[in-house]
């Protein structure tokens, strides 16, 4: 967990919060640029499953955007409801999974990427930053069993889409069997970390599992 004092500093102040939102959106555009040349071969409505990292940073931006009405108040007073619990949970698991996945994927194909300053070191460091950013979210977000279950189902569907139908992110090597197995393991790990990191949404603030 990111220490509370840092979370409050970056998320309770307008300049830093707006900067984080802007950087998240910029990262989304940069990520889409990476995928755009191969996207025409993917059905349009499946682009969010194909462009994994841009989806993660877009979900982060959406999650952070919900804090704008809370500026001037402590994070503990951020609005809580069922819809937000689902959004914050999805943002967390996507950031953790694809932050870790990138480091795993580049090391499975180590010889294809190392020692490139950009293709190895820069990509790994920036994507591991996803995990740090994910741990800001539990300071203001909550989760529910339904949100965790939906996250697990969607990530497993994403894994099936990536490796069952061959729409995994562009790689410099054949993923074989090892990378898909590690990817599924990361799915379960990401959801388990979310369950551990978030406090549950209380029913008094909209914790019913009925949307």
JONOR-V544307 format. One record per backbone hydrogen bond with DSSP energy under -0.5 kcal/mol. CO is the residue of the C=O (numbers start at 1). NH is the residue of the N-H. If there is no record, write none. Layout:
[[CO/NH] [CO/NH]]
This chain:
[[3/6] [3/7] [4/8] [5/9] [6/10] [7/11] [8/12] [12/72] [13/17] [14/18] [15/19] [16/20] [17/21] [18/22] [19/23] [20/24] [21/25] [22/26] [23/27] [24/28] [25/29] [26/30] [27/31] [28/32] [29/33] [30/34] [31/35] [32/36] [35/38] [35/39] [36/40] [38/41] [39/42] [43/46] [44/47] [46/49] [46/50] [47/51] [50/52] [51/55] [52/56] [53/57] [54/58] [55/59] [56/60] [57/61] [58/62] [59/63] [60/64] [61/65] [62/66] [63/66] [64/67] [65/68] [67/70] [68/71] [70/73] [74/77] [75/78] [81/85] [82/86] [83/87] [84/88] [85/89] [86/90] [87/91] [88/92] [89/93] [90/94] [91/95] [92/96] [93/97] [94/98] [95/99] [96/100] [97/101] [98/102] [99/103] [100/104] [101/105] [102/106] [103/107] [104/108] [105/109] [107/110] [109/112] [109/113] [110/113] [110/114] [113/116] [116/120] [116/121] [117/122] [118/123] [120/124] [121/125] [122/126] [123/127] [124/128] [125/129] [127/130] [127/131] [128/131] [128/132] [129/133] [130/134] [131/135] [133/136] [133/137] [134/137] [134/138] [135/2] [136/139] [137/140] [137/141] [141/199] [143/201] [144/148] [145/149] [146/150] [147/151] [148/152] [149/153] [150/154] [151/155] [152/156] [153/157] [154/158] [155/159] [156/160] [157/161] [158/162] [159/163] [159/164] [160/164] [160/165] [161/165] [161/167] [162/168] [175/179] [177/181] [178/182] [179/183] [180/184] [181/185] [182/186] [183/187] [184/188] [185/189] [186/190] [187/191] [188/192] [189/193] [190/194] [191/195] [192/196] [193/197] [194/198] [199/143] [202/205] [202/207] [203/206] [209/211]]
